[in-house]
Amino acid sequence: MIECQDVSFSYLASTLPDSERQAGGALKHISCTIEDGSFVLLCGTSGCGKTTMTRLFNGLIPHYHEGTYTGSVYLDGKDTRDLSLFDISLKVGSVFQNPRSQFFNVDTDSEIAFGIENEARPPVELAERVEQATDDLHISPLRNRNIFELSGGEKQKIAFASVYAMNPEIYLLDEPSSNLDMTSIQELKGHLRLLQKQGKTILIAEHRLYYLMDLADRIVYLEQGRIEKILTPEEFRRLPKEARERIGLRAADLAEVRPPQVHPPASSPVLELRDVTLRYKKRTVLHRISLAAAKGEVIGVVGHNGAGKTTFSRALCGLHKDCEGQFLWDGQAMERKNRLKRSYMVMQDVNYELFAESVEAECSFGIRNPDLTLAASTLEELGLAPYRERHPNTLSGGQKQRVAVAVSMICGKDLLVFDEPTSGLDFDSMTQVAGLIRRLSELGKVIFIVTHDFEFVCRTCSRVLHFDEGEMPDDIPVVMDALPKLRELFSVKVNGSEGDREGGLGHSDGKER
């Protein structure tokens, strides 16, 4: 059992002038009890304190993150301040939003085994647990792989498996769906259902709510560091759409999400790909892809994790070298250097492209003759103006994502590529990004969006490209007439049911039943 007794916490950001306290993520007078075997969903807008709450429960606060801390958190009756991180880790397993932050090895098998190795388990038991985790989570294809060659979603699966192999009683997951495709999200749901049947305690901080509605016992809504509402899933479902969106929460049921009836007709194509083949480490990722795109088009790129979406987006921007075929702009060949000059990419992990000492400086970093008025209005539109003097590394994951998106508006490039731009974003931030992309479309930009976010696609995209097994079998308009096919691509179930699984490490015999 976890008990919070009047806990308040605020971070210390030593990188800020005069050691200014970080406002985002602070908690104020949190009191709650999480019973053994319960499933609690933490939700709220970016910076509301969800991640900070998980850090209280896994001991990272106060043992790792510095700040002002009052009140107490008890784990099975013991104050977490009196327990070591190792002691806490024997009871609490954490899966972070960015799986790279919890990797210690370069191959998947060693990573899955890392935690149980640190528990000094006998080699036989270690091997059995790795095999059990592999079987229960259906990740055999990811065994004996280089960590650095995995997609973001595959890394997330390995991070989950490494925790599962340790068999903790409490699971803490921070935005576990952010790097997953729709099929993998359903697999994650199956894993969570399995943990429930094992009697585990589960706490998830999440913006995507739909897949958790028939799993969670309680939904805890945080606002500005306080617990504002505690709802049952039934009570949450009864919230009117307008009320749910007003407090910044996403859809509880994707079956209710609809694309527009029609899109304005596209103009003549300006970008063409002819028989493009992409290879990665001598392996053919995409074979003889041909397509055309007009100015103002917003094109979604979908497919399962590892289908080649990110490689495709990097090739569009000239960041991937192993290419065959033609890239044309206005009928003229566009070599890799030309693509680099003409394009800008917002990466899935935005930490790779945030370099400046403040949010405001980031919006002009490396840009020749930046439009400062445009920069200021963009920061205002994306709700980033209050953070203009903050260091990007002090922002939440969702806030960092918005900074990278803001830069795409300011840089003045013709071809823009976004790799999972709504990863970790709440409803308000998602709609803000959607509005920004629509503005970029109106400016005549050609925009590609690699995404698994059905809500975002329906709000933003005019068509969707589907990659599968090295091919592009589908190029579908995002309109009502194509809704059944779109739902199929995104694994959106309408009045569907899913099977349950039992077994796993939590059972005495360790076998599936």
C-alpha positions as CSV (number, residue, x, y, z in Angstrom):
1,M,0.0,0.0,0.0
2,I,1.1,3.6,-0.8
3,E,0.0,6.5,1.4
4,C,0.6,10.2,0.8
5,Q,0.1,12.4,3.8
6,D,-0.1,16.1,3.0
7,V,2.8,16.0,0.5
8,S,4.1,19.2,-1.1
9,F,7.1,19.3,-3.4
10,S,8.8,21.8,-5.7
11,Y,11.9,21.3,-7.8
12,L,15.1,23.3,-7.5
13,A,16.4,24.3,-10.9
14,S,20.0,25.2,-10.4
15,T,20.4,26.0,-14.1
16,L,18.0,28.9,-13.8
17,P,19.0,32.4,-12.8
18,D,19.1,32.9,-9.0
19,S,18.1,29.3,-8.5
20,E,14.6,30.1,-9.4
21,R,12.1,27.4,-8.5
22,Q,10.6,25.3,-11.3
23,A,6.8,25.8,-11.4
24,G,6.0,22.9,-13.7
25,G,5.5,19.6,-11.9
26,A,5.2,21.0,-8.4
27,L,2.8,19.3,-6.0
28,K,0.7,20.9,-3.3
29,H,-0.8,19.2,-0.3
30,I,-1.3,15.7,-1.9
31,S,-3.1,13.2,0.3
32,C,-4.2,9.8,-1.0
33,T,-4.1,6.1,-0.3
34,I,-3.4,3.5,-3.0
35,E,-4.5,0.1,-1.9
36,D,-2.7,-3.1,-2.9
37,G,-4.0,-4.5,-6.2
38,S,-5.6,-1.3,-7.4
39,F,-5.2,0.3,-10.8
40,V,-4.9,4.1,-10.7
41,L,-4.8,6.4,-13.7
42,L,-3.1,9.8,-13.2
43,C,-4.2,12.4,-15.8
44,G,-4.2,16.2,-16.3
45,T,-2.5,18.7,-18.5
46,S,1.3,18.8,-19.1
47,G,3.1,20.1,-16.1
48,C,0.2,19.3,-13.7
49,G,2.4,17.0,-11.6
50,K,1.7,13.5,-12.9
51,T,5.4,12.5,-13.4
52,T,6.3,14.1,-10.1
53,M,3.8,11.9,-8.3
54,T,5.4,8.8,-9.8
55,R,8.8,10.0,-8.6
56,L,7.4,10.3,-5.1
57,F,6.3,6.7,-5.2
58,N,9.5,5.2,-6.6
59,G,11.8,7.1,-4.3
60,L,13.4,9.3,-6.9
61,I,12.0,12.1,-4.8
62,P,13.8,12.8,-2.4
63,H,16.7,10.4,-3.1
64,Y,17.5,11.8,-6.6
65,H,15.6,14.9,-7.4
66,E,16.3,17.9,-5.2
67,G,13.7,20.3,-4.0
68,T,11.5,21.5,-1.2
69,Y,9.7,18.5,0.3
70,T,7.1,18.4,3.1
71,G,4.8,15.7,4.2
72,S,5.4,12.0,4.0
73,V,5.0,9.1,1.5
74,Y,4.7,5.6,3.1
75,L,5.4,2.4,1.2
76,D,3.9,-0.6,3.2
77,G,4.0,1.6,6.3
78,K,7.6,2.8,5.9
79,D,8.6,6.3,5.0
80,T,10.4,6.3,1.6
81,R,12.9,8.7,3.1
82,D,14.1,6.0,5.4
83,L,14.4,3.4,2.6
84,S,17.2,3.2,0.0
85,L,16.4,3.3,-3.7
86,F,17.5,-0.3,-3.9
87,D,15.0,-1.3,-1.2
88,I,12.2,0.6,-3.0
89,S,13.1,-1.0,-6.3
90,L,12.5,-4.4,-4.9
91,K,8.8,-3.4,-4.5
92,V,8.3,-0.7,-7.1
93,G,9.2,-1.1,-10.8
94,S,9.2,2.0,-13.1
95,V,8.8,2.4,-16.8
96,F,9.8,5.9,-17.9
97,Q,8.4,8.0,-20.8
98,N,11.8,8.0,-22.4
99,P,13.0,4.4,-22.3
100,R,16.6,5.4,-23.1
101,S,16.8,7.0,-19.7
102,Q,16.6,3.6,-18.0
103,F,18.9,1.5,-20.3
104,F,22.2,0.3,-19.0
105,N,23.2,-2.2,-21.8
106,V,23.6,-2.3,-25.5
107,D,21.7,-5.5,-26.2
108,T,18.1,-6.5,-25.3
109,D,18.8,-9.7,-23.5
110,S,21.3,-8.0,-21.1
111,E,18.8,-5.2,-20.6
112,I,15.9,-7.5,-19.7
113,A,18.2,-9.3,-17.2
114,F,19.8,-6.2,-15.7
115,G,17.5,-5.6,-12.8
116,I,17.4,-9.2,-11.7
117,E,21.1,-9.5,-12.0
118,N,21.4,-6.6,-9.5
119,E,19.2,-8.6,-7.1
120,A,21.9,-11.3,-7.2
121,R,19.5,-14.0,-8.4
122,P,21.0,-17.4,-9.2
123,P,21.9,-17.8,-12.9
124,V,19.2,-20.5,-13.4
125,E,16.5,-18.3,-12.0
126,L,17.7,-15.3,-14.0
127,A,17.5,-17.3,-17.3
128,E,14.0,-18.6,-16.3
129,R,12.7,-15.1,-15.6
130,V,14.1,-13.7,-18.9
131,E,12.4,-16.5,-20.8
132,Q,9.2,-16.1,-18.8
133,A,9.1,-12.3,-19.5
134,T,9.8,-13.0,-23.2
135,D,6.9,-15.6,-23.4
136,D,4.4,-13.6,-21.4
137,L,5.0,-10.3,-23.3
138,H,5.4,-12.0,-26.7
139,I,8.7,-10.2,-27.5
140,S,10.8,-13.1,-28.9
141,P,11.6,-11.1,-32.1
142,L,13.3,-8.5,-29.9
143,R,15.7,-10.9,-28.2
144,N,19.4,-10.7,-29.0
145,R,19.1,-7.2,-30.6
146,N,21.2,-4.1,-30.5
147,I,19.3,-1.5,-28.4
148,F,20.4,1.3,-30.7
149,E,18.8,-0.4,-33.7
150,L,15.3,-0.6,-32.1
151,S,12.5,1.7,-32.9
152,G,11.1,3.9,-30.1
153,G,8.2,1.5,-29.6
154,E,10.5,-1.5,-29.5
155,K,12.6,0.2,-26.9
156,Q,9.5,0.9,-24.8
157,K,8.7,-2.9,-24.9
158,I,12.2,-3.8,-23.7
159,A,11.9,-1.3,-20.9
160,F,8.6,-2.8,-19.8
161,A,10.1,-6.3,-20.1
162,S,13.1,-5.4,-17.9
163,V,10.7,-4.3,-15.1
164,Y,8.4,-7.3,-15.6
165,A,11.2,-9.7,-15.2
166,M,11.9,-8.3,-11.7
167,N,8.3,-9.1,-10.7
168,P,7.6,-6.1,-8.5
169,E,4.4,-5.7,-6.6
170,I,3.9,-2.1,-7.8
171,Y,4.2,-0.8,-11.4
172,L,4.7,2.9,-12.2
173,L,4.4,3.8,-15.8
174,D,4.9,7.3,-17.2
175,E,3.2,7.8,-20.6
176,P,3.8,4.2,-21.6
177,S,1.9,4.5,-24.9
178,S,3.8,7.6,-26.2
179,N,6.2,5.6,-28.4
180,L,3.8,2.8,-29.4
181,D,1.7,2.1,-32.5
182,M,-1.9,1.3,-32.1
183,T,-1.4,-2.5,-32.3
184,S,1.3,-2.2,-29.6
185,I,-1.0,-0.1,-27.4
186,Q,-3.5,-3.0,-27.5
187,E,-0.6,-5.4,-26.6
188,L,0.3,-3.1,-23.7
189,K,-3.3,-3.2,-22.6
190,G,-3.1,-7.0,-22.6
191,H,0.0,-6.8,-20.5
192,L,-1.7,-4.5,-18.0
193,R,-4.7,-6.8,-17.8
194,L,-2.2,-9.6,-17.1
195,L,-0.7,-7.6,-14.2
196,Q,-4.2,-7.0,-12.8
197,K,-4.9,-10.7,-12.8
198,Q,-1.6,-11.2,-10.9
199,G,-2.9,-8.8,-8.2
200,K,-0.3,-6.1,-9.0
201,T,-0.7,-2.5,-8.0
202,I,-0.6,-0.3,-11.1
203,L,-0.2,3.5,-11.4
204,I,-0.1,5.1,-14.9
205,A,0.4,8.7,-15.8
206,E,-1.1,9.0,-19.2
207,H,-2.6,11.4,-21.7
208,R,-4.1,8.7,-24.0
209,L,-7.0,7.5,-21.9
210,Y,-9.1,5.4,-24.2
211,Y,-7.3,2.1,-23.8
212,L,-7.4,2.3,-20.0
213,M,-11.1,3.0,-19.4
214,D,-12.0,-0.7,-18.8
215,L,-8.9,-1.3,-16.7
216,A,-8.6,1.6,-14.2
217,D,-10.3,1.5,-10.8
218,R,-9.9,5.2,-10.2
219,I,-9.0,8.2,-12.4
220,V,-7.1,10.9,-10.5
221,Y,-7.2,14.3,-12.2
222,L,-4.4,16.7,-11.2
223,E,-4.5,20.5,-11.8
224,Q,-1.6,22.7,-11.0
225,G,-0.1,20.2,-8.6
226,R,-3.3,19.5,-6.7
227,I,-5.7,16.5,-6.8
228,E,-8.9,18.2,-8.2
229,K,-11.1,15.1,-8.9
230,I,-11.1,11.4,-8.3
231,L,-13.5,9.6,-10.7
232,T,-14.5,6.1,-11.5
233,P,-14.3,5.2,-15.3
234,E,-18.1,5.2,-15.4
235,E,-18.1,8.8,-14.0
236,F,-15.4,9.8,-16.4
237,R,-17.4,8.4,-19.4
238,R,-20.4,10.4,-18.3
239,L,-18.5,13.7,-18.6
240,P,-19.8,15.7,-21.5
241,K,-17.2,16.0,-24.3
242,E,-17.1,19.8,-23.8
243,A,-16.4,19.4,-20.1
244,R,-13.7,16.8,-20.7
245,E,-12.0,19.0,-23.3
246,R,-12.3,22.1,-21.1
247,I,-10.1,20.4,-18.5
248,G,-7.6,19.3,-21.1
249,L,-8.3,15.6,-21.3
250,R,-8.4,13.4,-24.4
251,A,-11.1,11.1,-25.7
252,A,-12.3,8.2,-23.6
253,D,-13.5,6.3,-26.7
254,L,-11.8,6.6,-30.1
255,A,-14.9,5.2,-31.8
256,E,-16.4,8.7,-31.2
257,V,-13.6,10.4,-33.1
258,R,-14.5,11.5,-36.6
259,P,-12.6,12.9,-39.6
260,P,-14.1,15.8,-41.6
261,Q,-16.5,15.2,-44.4
262,V,-14.2,16.6,-47.1
263,H,-10.9,18.4,-47.6
264,P,-10.2,21.2,-50.1
265,P,-8.8,19.8,-53.3
266,A,-5.0,19.7,-53.4
267,S,-3.1,21.8,-55.9
268,S,-0.6,20.4,-58.4
269,P,2.1,18.2,-56.9
270,V,5.4,20.0,-55.9
271,L,7.2,17.0,-54.3
272,E,7.6,13.7,-56.0
273,L,9.2,10.4,-55.0
274,R,9.8,7.9,-57.8
275,D,10.8,4.3,-57.1
276,V,12.5,5.2,-53.8
277,T,14.2,2.3,-52.0
278,L,15.6,2.8,-48.5
279,R,18.0,0.6,-46.7
280,Y,19.2,0.5,-43.1
281,K,22.3,-1.5,-42.1
282,K,22.1,-3.2,-45.5
283,R,18.5,-4.3,-44.9
284,T,15.8,-3.0,-47.3
285,V,13.3,-1.0,-45.2
286,L,11.1,0.4,-48.0
287,H,11.1,-0.8,-51.6
288,R,10.2,1.2,-54.7
289,I,8.0,3.8,-53.0
290,S,6.4,6.4,-55.3
291,L,4.1,9.3,-54.2
292,A,3.4,13.0,-54.9
293,A,2.5,15.8,-52.5
294,A,1.2,19.3,-53.1
295,K,1.8,22.5,-51.2
296,G,-0.5,22.7,-48.2
297,E,-1.0,19.0,-47.9
298,V,-0.7,17.4,-44.4
299,I,0.2,13.7,-44.9
300,G,0.1,11.2,-42.1
301,V,2.6,8.3,-42.2
302,V,1.5,5.2,-40.2
303,G,2.6,1.6,-39.8
304,H,3.7,-0.7,-37.0
305,N,6.8,0.0,-35.0
306,G,9.8,-0.8,-37.1
307,A,7.9,-0.4,-40.5
308,G,10.3,2.2,-41.7
309,K,8.4,5.4,-40.9
310,T,11.3,7.2,-39.2
311,T,13.8,6.1,-41.9
312,F,11.4,7.4,-44.5
313,S,11.0,10.8,-42.8
314,R,14.8,11.1,-42.3
315,A,15.3,10.3,-46.0
316,L,12.8,13.1,-47.0
317,C,15.0,15.6,-45.0
318,G,18.3,14.3,-46.4
319,L,19.3,12.8,-43.0
320,H,19.4,9.2,-44.3
321,K,22.1,8.4,-46.9
322,D,21.3,4.8,-48.1
323,C,18.7,5.7,-50.7
324,E,17.9,4.8,-54.3
325,G,15.4,6.4,-56.6
326,Q,14.4,10.1,-57.3
327,F,13.3,12.9,-55.1
328,L,11.9,15.8,-57.1
329,W,10.8,19.4,-56.2
330,D,8.9,21.3,-58.9
331,G,10.2,18.6,-61.4
332,Q,13.9,19.2,-60.5
333,A,16.0,16.5,-58.9
334,M,16.6,17.1,-55.2
335,E,19.8,15.6,-54.0
336,R,20.4,14.9,-50.3
337,K,22.1,18.3,-49.7
338,N,19.2,20.1,-51.3
339,R,16.8,18.2,-49.2
340,L,18.7,19.2,-46.1
341,K,18.5,22.9,-47.0
342,R,14.8,22.7,-47.9
343,S,13.5,20.7,-45.0
344,Y,13.1,20.8,-41.2
345,M,12.4,17.8,-39.0
346,V,10.9,17.6,-35.5
347,M,12.4,14.4,-34.1
348,Q,10.5,11.9,-31.9
349,D,13.1,12.6,-29.1
350,V,13.2,16.3,-29.0
351,N,16.1,16.3,-26.6
352,Y,18.3,15.7,-29.7
353,E,17.5,19.2,-31.1
354,L,17.2,21.5,-28.2
355,F,20.5,23.4,-27.8
356,A,19.9,26.9,-26.6
357,E,20.0,28.3,-23.0
358,S,16.4,29.4,-23.1
359,V,13.1,28.7,-24.8
360,E,13.2,32.2,-26.5
361,A,16.8,31.6,-27.7
362,E,15.8,28.2,-29.0
363,C,13.3,29.8,-31.4
364,S,16.1,31.7,-33.2
365,F,19.0,29.2,-32.7
366,G,20.7,28.5,-36.1
367,I,18.1,30.4,-38.0
368,R,19.3,33.2,-40.4
369,N,17.4,36.4,-39.9
370,P,14.7,35.0,-37.6
371,D,11.3,36.7,-37.4
372,L,11.2,37.7,-33.7
373,T,7.6,38.8,-34.0
374,L,6.6,35.5,-35.4
375,A,8.6,33.8,-32.7
376,A,6.8,35.7,-29.9
377,S,3.3,35.0,-31.4
378,T,4.1,31.3,-31.8
379,L,5.3,31.0,-28.2
380,E,2.0,32.7,-27.1
381,E,-0.1,30.4,-29.3
382,L,1.5,27.3,-27.9
383,G,1.2,28.4,-24.3
384,L,5.0,28.7,-24.0
385,A,5.3,32.5,-23.4
386,P,5.5,32.0,-19.6
387,Y,8.5,29.8,-20.1
388,R,10.5,31.9,-22.6
389,E,13.4,32.5,-20.2
390,R,13.4,28.9,-18.9
391,H,16.1,26.4,-20.0
392,P,14.5,23.8,-22.3
393,N,15.9,21.0,-20.1
394,T,13.7,22.2,-17.1
395,L,10.5,21.8,-19.1
396,S,8.2,18.7,-19.0
397,G,8.3,16.3,-22.0
398,G,5.1,17.8,-23.5
399,Q,6.5,21.4,-23.1
400,K,9.7,20.4,-24.8
401,Q,7.7,18.9,-27.7
402,R,5.8,22.2,-28.1
403,V,9.1,24.1,-28.2
404,A,10.4,21.9,-31.1
405,V,7.1,22.4,-32.9
406,A,7.4,26.2,-32.4
407,V,10.8,26.2,-34.1
408,S,9.3,24.4,-37.1
409,M,7.0,27.4,-37.6
410,I,9.8,29.9,-37.4
411,C,12.5,28.3,-39.5
412,G,10.9,29.2,-42.9
413,K,11.5,25.8,-44.6
414,D,9.3,24.4,-47.4
415,L,9.2,20.8,-46.3
416,L,8.4,19.9,-42.7
417,V,8.5,16.5,-41.2
418,F,7.2,15.7,-37.7
419,D,8.0,12.4,-36.0
420,E,5.3,11.7,-33.4
421,P,4.7,15.4,-32.6
422,T,1.9,14.7,-30.1
423,S,3.9,12.2,-28.1
424,G,3.3,13.0,-24.4
425,L,0.9,15.9,-25.2
426,D,-2.4,16.6,-23.4
427,F,-5.6,17.5,-25.3
428,D,-4.9,21.3,-25.2
429,S,-1.4,20.9,-26.4
430,M,-2.5,18.5,-29.1
431,T,-5.1,20.9,-30.4
432,Q,-2.5,23.8,-30.3
433,V,-0.1,21.7,-32.4
434,A,-2.9,20.8,-34.8
435,G,-3.8,24.5,-35.2
436,L,-0.1,25.4,-35.8
437,I,0.2,22.7,-38.5
438,R,-3.0,23.9,-40.2
439,R,-1.4,27.4,-40.3
440,L,1.7,25.9,-41.8
441,S,-0.5,24.2,-44.3
442,E,-2.1,27.5,-45.2
443,L,1.3,29.0,-45.8
444,G,1.9,26.4,-48.5
445,K,4.3,24.1,-46.6
446,V,4.4,20.4,-47.5
447,I,4.0,18.5,-44.3
448,F,4.5,14.9,-43.3
449,I,3.6,13.6,-39.9
450,V,4.7,10.2,-38.6
451,T,2.1,9.4,-36.0
452,H,0.1,6.8,-34.2
453,D,-2.4,9.4,-32.9
454,F,-5.8,8.8,-34.4
455,E,-7.3,11.9,-32.7
456,F,-4.6,14.0,-34.2
457,V,-4.8,12.5,-37.7
458,C,-8.5,13.2,-37.8
459,R,-8.0,16.8,-36.7
460,T,-5.0,17.6,-38.9
461,C,-4.2,15.3,-41.9
462,S,-5.6,15.3,-45.4
463,R,-4.4,11.8,-46.3
464,V,-2.6,8.9,-44.7
465,L,0.2,6.7,-46.1
466,H,0.4,3.2,-44.7
467,F,3.8,1.4,-44.7
468,D,3.8,-2.4,-44.2
469,E,6.4,-5.1,-44.9
470,G,8.5,-2.7,-47.0
471,E,5.7,-1.6,-49.1
472,M,3.1,1.3,-49.2
473,P,-0.2,-0.6,-49.7
474,D,-2.5,2.3,-48.7
475,D,-2.8,6.0,-49.5
476,I,-6.1,7.0,-48.0
477,P,-7.9,10.4,-47.7
478,V,-8.8,11.4,-44.2
479,V,-12.6,11.9,-44.7
480,M,-15.8,10.3,-43.4
481,D,-16.1,8.0,-46.5
482,A,-12.8,6.4,-45.6
483,L,-13.6,6.0,-41.8
484,P,-13.9,2.2,-41.8
485,K,-10.4,1.9,-43.4
486,L,-8.9,4.5,-41.1
487,R,-10.2,2.7,-38.1
488,E,-8.7,-0.5,-39.4
489,L,-5.3,1.1,-39.9
490,F,-5.4,2.5,-36.3
491,S,-6.9,-0.6,-34.7
492,V,-9.9,1.4,-33.5
493,K,-12.5,-1.0,-32.3
494,V,-16.2,-0.2,-32.4
495,N,-18.2,-2.3,-29.8
496,G,-15.4,-4.8,-29.9
497,S,-14.1,-7.1,-27.2
498,E,-10.6,-8.2,-26.3
499,G,-9.5,-11.5,-24.8
500,D,-8.0,-11.8,-21.4
501,R,-4.7,-13.5,-20.6
502,E,-3.6,-15.0,-17.4
503,G,-0.5,-16.5,-16.0
504,G,3.0,-15.0,-15.9
505,L,5.5,-14.3,-13.1
506,G,2.8,-13.4,-10.6
507,H,1.5,-17.0,-10.5
508,S,3.0,-19.7,-8.4
509,D,3.7,-22.0,-11.3
510,G,4.8,-19.2,-13.6
511,K,2.9,-20.6,-16.6
512,E,0.2,-19.3,-18.8
513,R,-3.2,-20.7,-18.2
